[in-house]
Amino acid sequence: MLATPTTLVSILRGTTTDTYGDEVDTDTLVYADLPASIMETMRTVFSQDAATPMIVRVVTGRVGGGTDIRVGDRLLDQATSQRYMADSFTRSSSPIHTPDVVLDLRYVS
């Protein structure tokens, strides 16, 4: 991992159907004690509907380049017990080193 890790995370994956036919998470452990960088920033967003700008919180994560991460995986911050959902990710390529995987995250309960 090239970025400085800020925490250790567990990556959880999988879903099943409950007795009511609803899809629920199974929390199958894919990785444990994985170094990760999770940063929250503020971003100003302009909407065509509203004349005033809105400030939104954006959560970005980074994990090592060889990490098997998928859209919909959940990251459990082992220090705070906060859960995040991976909405999207970017894998870059480099002939010199393996770049980190950059994740767009959102809070989940």
Backbone as a printed PyTorch tensor [residue, N CA C, xyz], in Angstrom:
tensor([[[  0.8470,  -1.1720,   0.0000],
         [  0.0000,   0.0000,   0.0000],
         [  0.8890,   1.2310,   0.0000]],

        [[  0.6160,   2.1650,  -0.9090],
         [  1.4190,   3.3790,  -1.0240],
         [  0.9410,   4.4870,  -0.0950]],

        [[ -0.3720,   4.6120,   0.0860],
         [ -0.9130,   5.6290,   0.9960],
         [ -0.6150,   5.2300,   2.4320]],

        [[ -0.5670,   6.2070,   3.3130],
         [ -0.3400,   5.9210,   4.7240],
         [ -1.6220,   5.3600,   5.3300]],

        [[ -1.5740,   4.1450,   5.8750],
         [ -2.7860,   3.5660,   6.4660],
         [ -3.2390,   4.3710,   7.6860]],

        [[ -4.5310,   4.5580,   7.8050],
         [ -5.1120,   5.2430,   8.9670],
         [ -5.8280,   4.2770,   9.8990]],

        [[ -6.0800,   3.0500,   9.4280],
         [ -6.8170,   2.0780,  10.2260],
         [ -6.6260,   0.6850,   9.6460]],

        [[ -7.1530,  -0.3020,  10.3270],
         [ -7.2460,  -1.6660,   9.8210],
         [ -8.7180,  -1.9550,   9.5690]],

        [[ -9.0150,  -2.6190,   8.4540],
         [-10.3980,  -2.9290,   8.1170],
         [-10.5610,  -4.4190,   7.8560]],

        [[-11.7880,  -4.8620,   7.9530],
         [-12.1960,  -6.1820,   7.4930],
         [-13.0870,  -5.9570,   6.2870]],

        [[-12.9110,  -6.7540,   5.2510],
         [-13.7800,  -6.6630,   4.0810],
         [-14.7820,  -7.8000,   4.1580]],

        [[-16.0610,  -7.4340,   4.0810],
         [-17.1700,  -8.3740,   4.1960],
         [-17.9250,  -8.4120,   2.8740]],

        [[-18.3840,  -9.5960,   2.4950],
         [-19.0520,  -9.7510,   1.1970],
         [-20.1580, -10.7850,   1.3150]],

        [[-21.1310, -10.6860,   0.4510],
         [-22.1510, -11.7160,   0.3390],
         [-23.5280, -11.2700,   0.7920]],

        [[-24.5400, -11.8780,   0.1830],
         [-25.9290, -11.6280,   0.5500],
         [-26.6890, -12.9480,   0.5280]],

        [[-27.8310, -12.9450,   1.1780],
         [-28.7350, -14.0880,   1.1670],
         [-30.1590, -13.5400,   1.2260]],

        [[-31.1410, -14.4060,   1.1710],
         [-32.5410, -13.9970,   1.2340],
         [-33.1230, -14.4570,   2.5640]],

        [[-33.8130, -13.5310,   3.2490],
         [-34.4250, -13.8950,   4.5280],
         [-35.7950, -14.5400,   4.3080]],

        [[-36.4980, -14.8450,   5.3860],
         [-37.7840, -15.5500,   5.2920],
         [-38.8620, -14.7280,   4.5980]],

        [[-38.6730, -13.4110,   4.5180],
         [-39.6490, -12.5440,   3.8520],
         [-39.3070, -12.2900,   2.3840]],

        [[-38.2090, -12.8820,   1.9250],
         [-37.8000, -12.7080,   0.5390],
         [-36.9330, -11.4910,   0.3000]],

        [[-36.5270, -10.8160,   1.3780],
         [-35.6710,  -9.6390,   1.2470],
         [-34.2050, -10.0530,   1.2340]],

        [[-33.4160,  -9.3240,   0.4760],
         [-31.9810,  -9.5750,   0.4200],
         [-31.3110,  -8.9590,   1.6450]],

        [[-30.5010,  -9.7440,   2.3530],
         [-29.7880,  -9.2680,   3.5410],
         [-28.3130,  -9.6460,   3.4120]],

        [[-27.4580,  -8.8640,   4.0680],
         [-26.0200,  -9.1100,   4.0360],
         [-25.6800, -10.3340,   4.8770]],

        [[-24.6510, -11.1050,   4.4210],
         [-24.2150, -12.2770,   5.1810],
         [-22.9140, -12.0350,   5.9260]],

        [[-22.1910, -10.9920,   5.5820],
         [-20.9400, -10.6500,   6.2450],
         [-19.9200, -11.7830,   6.2060]],

        [[-19.7420, -12.3820,   5.0450],
         [-18.6980, -13.3730,   4.8590],
         [-17.3590, -12.6470,   4.8230]],

        [[-16.4390, -13.0460,   5.6860],
         [-15.1470, -12.3750,   5.8130],
         [-14.2560, -12.7080,   4.6250]],

        [[-13.8040, -11.6790,   3.9140],
         [-12.8940, -11.8430,   2.7850],
         [-11.4680, -11.5220,   3.2200]],

        [[-11.2890, -10.4090,   3.9350],
         [ -9.9960,  -9.9990,   4.4910],
         [-10.2020,  -9.5400,   5.9200]],

        [[ -9.1970,  -9.7630,   6.7530],
         [ -9.1870,  -9.2300,   8.1160],
         [ -7.8620,  -8.5230,   8.3310]],

        [[ -7.8540,  -7.5130,   9.1790],
         [ -6.6340,  -6.7610,   9.5160],
         [ -5.9400,  -6.1990,   8.2800]],

        [[ -6.7340,  -5.6960,   7.3320],
         [ -6.1980,  -5.1240,   6.0980],
         [ -5.8980,  -3.6430,   6.3170]],

        [[ -4.6460,  -3.2090,   6.1200],
         [ -4.3430,  -1.7820,   6.2520],
         [ -5.1030,  -0.9710,   5.2040]],

        [[ -5.7000,   0.1240,   5.6410],
         [ -6.4750,   0.9710,   4.7300],
         [ -6.3560,   2.4200,   5.1700]],

        [[ -6.5800,   3.2950,   4.2240],
         [ -6.6530,   4.7270,   4.5040],
         [ -8.0790,   5.1600,   4.2230]],

        [[ -8.7420,   5.7370,   5.2260],
         [-10.1070,   6.2370,   5.0580],
         [-10.1090,   7.7040,   5.4340]],

        [[-10.5310,   8.5420,   4.4960],
         [-10.5340,   9.9900,   4.6970],
         [-11.9170,  10.5450,   4.3630]],

        [[-12.3950,  11.4590,   5.1850],
         [-13.6600,  12.1530,   4.9340],
         [-13.3450,  13.6010,   4.6010]],

        [[-13.8900,  14.0790,   3.5050],
         [-13.6930,  15.4670,   3.0940],
         [-15.0370,  16.0970,   2.8040]],

        [[-15.0450,  17.4100,   2.7340],
         [-16.2530,  18.1540,   2.3770],
         [-16.1110,  18.6420,   0.9370]],

        [[-17.2100,  18.6220,   0.2180],
         [-17.2030,  19.0640,  -1.1710],
         [-18.4120,  19.9580,  -1.4010]],

        [[-18.2310,  21.0530,  -2.1060],
         [-19.3320,  21.9440,  -2.4470],
         [-19.9370,  21.4850,  -3.7710]],

        [[-21.2500,  21.3010,  -3.7590],
         [-21.9700,  20.8140,  -4.9350],
         [-22.9980,  21.8530,  -5.3310]],

        [[-23.0580,  22.1340,  -6.6150],
         [-24.0390,  23.0830,  -7.1460],
         [-25.1250,  22.3070,  -7.8630]],

        [[-26.3750,  22.6300,  -7.5660],
         [-27.5150,  21.9600,  -8.1770],
         [-28.2470,  22.9380,  -9.0880]],

        [[-28.8160,  22.4370, -10.1610],
         [-29.5920,  23.2820, -11.0600],
         [-30.9120,  23.6830, -10.4060]],

        [[-31.4120,  22.8630,  -9.4950],
         [-32.6970,  23.1270,  -8.8460],
         [-32.5990,  24.1880,  -7.7530]],

        [[-31.4580,  24.2480,  -7.0890],
         [-31.3120,  25.1690,  -5.9610],
         [-30.2860,  26.2450,  -6.3060]],

        [[-30.5680,  27.4380,  -5.8770],
         [-29.6660,  28.5510,  -6.1710],
         [-28.4550,  28.5610,  -5.2400]],

        [[-28.5940,  27.9410,  -4.0820],
         [-27.4990,  27.9460,  -3.1250],
         [-26.6920,  26.6470,  -3.2210]],

        [[-25.4050,  26.7270,  -3.0620],
         [-24.5830,  25.5100,  -3.0950],
         [-24.7950,  24.6780,  -1.8380]],

        [[-24.6070,  23.3720,  -1.9750],
         [-24.7200,  22.4500,  -0.8450],
         [-23.3330,  21.8940,  -0.5380]],

        [[-23.0850,  21.6450,   0.7290],
         [-21.8420,  21.0260,   1.1370],
         [-22.1540,  19.5850,   1.5160]],

        [[-21.4670,  18.6320,   0.8780],
         [-21.6860,  17.2200,   1.1420],
         [-20.3960,  16.5960,   1.6610]],

        [[-20.5520,  15.5460,   2.4610],
         [-19.3960,  14.8040,   2.9460],
         [-19.0860,  13.6760,   1.9740]],

        [[-17.8150,  13.5230,   1.6660],
         [-17.3560,  12.4900,   0.7490],
         [-16.3460,  11.6230,   1.4940]],

        [[-16.5300,  10.3040,   1.4420],
         [-15.6100,   9.3880,   2.1090],
         [-14.8580,   8.6120,   1.0350]],

        [[-13.5280,   8.6830,   1.1060],
         [-12.6600,   8.0060,   0.1530],
         [-11.7580,   7.0480,   0.9120]],

        [[-11.5710,   5.8710,   0.3630],
         [-10.6910,   4.8880,   0.9720],
         [ -9.6280,   4.4390,  -0.0060]],

        [[ -8.5600,   3.9030,   0.5340],
         [ -7.4900,   3.3140,  -0.2710],
         [ -7.0520,   2.0180,   0.3760]],

        [[ -6.8800,   0.9890,  -0.4510],
         [ -6.3290,  -0.2920,  -0.0080],
         [ -5.2470,  -0.6900,  -1.0020]],

        [[ -4.4610,  -1.6660,  -0.6410],
         [ -3.3690,  -2.1140,  -1.5050],
         [ -3.8510,  -2.5470,  -2.8780]],

        [[ -2.9830,  -2.3780,  -3.8670],
         [ -3.3410,  -2.6390,  -5.2560],
         [ -3.7500,  -4.0600,  -5.5680]],

        [[ -3.2900,  -5.0310,  -4.8220],
         [ -3.6300,  -6.4230,  -5.0940],
         [ -4.8720,  -6.9060,  -4.3720]],

        [[ -5.5900,  -6.0200,  -3.7030],
         [ -6.7520,  -6.4000,  -2.9050],
         [ -7.9410,  -6.7310,  -3.8020]],

        [[ -8.5790,  -7.8680,  -3.5280],
         [ -9.7930,  -8.2630,  -4.2520],
         [-10.9720,  -7.5180,  -3.6300]],

        [[-11.3530,  -6.4050,  -4.2370],
         [-12.4670,  -5.5850,  -3.7470],
         [-13.5030,  -5.4900,  -4.8520]],

        [[-14.7600,  -5.4990,  -4.4850],
         [-15.8530,  -5.4410,  -5.4680],
         [-16.8590,  -4.3980,  -5.0350]],

        [[-17.5950,  -3.8670,  -6.0070],
         [-18.6880,  -2.9430,  -5.6930],
         [-19.6990,  -3.6970,  -4.8320]],

        [[-20.1160,  -3.0800,  -3.7470],
         [-21.0630,  -3.7130,  -2.8380],
         [-20.4060,  -4.3540,  -1.6290]],

        [[-19.0810,  -4.5030,  -1.6530],
         [-18.3860,  -5.0180,  -0.4680],
         [-18.5270,  -4.0180,   0.6650]],

        [[-18.4960,  -4.5320,   1.8860],
         [-18.5760,  -3.6800,   3.0660],
         [-17.2490,  -3.6900,   3.7870]],

        [[-16.8040,  -2.5200,   4.2040],
         [-15.5730,  -2.3860,   4.9710],
         [-15.9470,  -2.0790,   6.4120]],

        [[-15.4130,  -2.8570,   7.3320],
         [-15.6380,  -2.6430,   8.7510],
         [-14.3510,  -2.0830,   9.3420]],

        [[-14.4170,  -0.8270,   9.7840],
         [-13.2740,  -0.1890,  10.4330],
         [-13.1250,  -0.8290,  11.8040]],

        [[-12.0240,  -1.5290,  12.0330],
         [-11.8500,  -2.2840,  13.2670],
         [-11.6030,  -1.3840,  14.4740]],

        [[-11.1760,  -0.1500,  14.2540],
         [-10.9230,   0.7680,  15.3630],
         [-12.2090,   1.4240,  15.8570]],

        [[-13.1150,   1.7720,  14.9340],
         [-14.3230,   2.5200,  15.3020],
         [-15.6100,   1.7120,  15.1650]],

        [[-15.5490,   0.5350,  14.5470],
         [-16.7130,  -0.3150,  14.2430],
         [-17.6560,   0.3270,  13.2280]],

        [[-17.2150,   1.3680,  12.5490],
         [-18.0080,   2.0040,  11.4960],
         [-17.9720,   1.1240,  10.2460]],

        [[-19.1160,   0.9970,   9.5970],
         [-19.2040,   0.2280,   8.3480],
         [-19.3430,   1.1710,   7.1680]],

        [[-18.7060,   0.7970,   6.0740],
         [-18.7710,   1.5450,   4.8260],
         [-19.1270,   0.5760,   3.7030]],

        [[-19.8060,   1.0850,   2.6840],
         [-20.1180,   0.3130,   1.4910],
         [-19.2740,   0.8560,   0.3500]],

        [[-18.6730,  -0.0360,  -0.4300],
         [-17.8950,   0.3740,  -1.5980],
         [-18.8590,   0.6090,  -2.7600]],

        [[-19.0530,   1.8850,  -3.1180],
         [-19.9420,   2.2330,  -4.2290],
         [-19.2480,   2.1010,  -5.5750]],

        [[-17.9720,   2.4220,  -5.6240],
         [-17.1800,   2.2860,  -6.8490],
         [-15.7160,   2.2830,  -6.4540]],

        [[-14.8780,   1.9060,  -7.3990],
         [-13.4420,   1.9100,  -7.1350],
         [-12.6900,   2.1280,  -8.4300]],

        [[-11.4370,   2.5320,  -8.2930],
         [-10.5760,   2.7750,  -9.4450],
         [ -9.2880,   2.0000,  -9.2570]],

        [[ -8.9440,   1.2000, -10.2510],
         [ -7.6590,   0.5000, -10.2730],
         [ -6.8200,   1.1230, -11.3720]],

        [[ -5.6960,   1.6610, -10.9980],
         [ -4.7780,   2.2380, -11.9840],
         [ -3.7010,   1.2150, -12.2970]],

        [[ -2.9850,   1.4630, -13.3670],
         [ -1.8740,   0.5810, -13.7050],
         [ -0.6040,   1.4030, -13.8240]],

        [[  0.4980,   0.7650, -13.5050],
         [  1.7980,   1.4110, -13.5810],
         [  2.8460,   0.3420, -13.8590]],

        [[  3.8050,   0.6300, -14.7330],
         [  4.8590,  -0.3560, -14.9830],
         [  5.8870,  -0.4090, -13.8500]],

        [[  5.8470,   0.5580, -12.9310],
         [  6.8570,   0.6480, -11.8780],
         [  6.4000,  -0.0070, -10.5840]],

        [[  5.1400,   0.2110, -10.1770],
         [  4.6300,  -0.3270,  -8.9240],
         [  3.1410,  -0.6140,  -9.0690]],

        [[  2.5760,  -1.2570,  -8.0780],
         [  1.1350,  -1.5330,  -8.0720],
         [  0.4400,  -0.4230,  -7.2980]],

        [[ -0.2860,   0.4670,  -7.9860],
         [ -0.9630,   1.5670,  -7.2960],
         [ -2.0950,   1.0680,  -6.3950]],

        [[ -2.4200,   1.8740,  -5.4040],
         [ -3.5250,   1.5540,  -4.5040],
         [ -4.8560,   1.5510,  -5.2600]],

        [[ -5.8170,   0.8080,  -4.7230],
         [ -7.1880,   0.8410,  -5.2140],
         [ -7.8820,   1.9780,  -4.4700]],

        [[ -8.4610,   2.9260,  -5.2130],
         [ -9.1450,   4.0740,  -4.6200],
         [-10.6400,   3.7650,  -4.5930]],

        [[-11.2470,   3.8730,  -3.4010],
         [-12.6390,   3.4950,  -3.1900],
         [-13.5040,   4.7220,  -2.9090]],

        [[-14.6840,   4.7710,  -3.5140],
         [-15.7140,   5.7280,  -3.1310],
         [-16.6130,   5.0020,  -2.1360]],

        [[-16.6480,   5.5020,  -0.9030],
         [-17.3570,   4.8230,   0.1740],
         [-18.5450,   5.6400,   0.6520]],

        [[-19.4980,   4.9470,   1.2940],
         [-20.5850,   5.6340,   1.9950],
         [-20.8400,   4.9090,   3.2950]],

        [[-21.3410,   5.6570,   4.2610],
         [-21.6450,   5.0970,   5.5680],
         [-22.8340,   4.1560,   5.4760]],

        [[-22.7670,   3.0280,   6.1760],
         [-23.9210,   2.1320,   6.3070],
         [-24.0260,   1.7320,   7.7700]],

        [[-25.2240,   1.2980,   8.1640],
         [-25.4030,   0.8870,   9.5680],
         [-25.4000,  -0.6180,   9.6840]]])
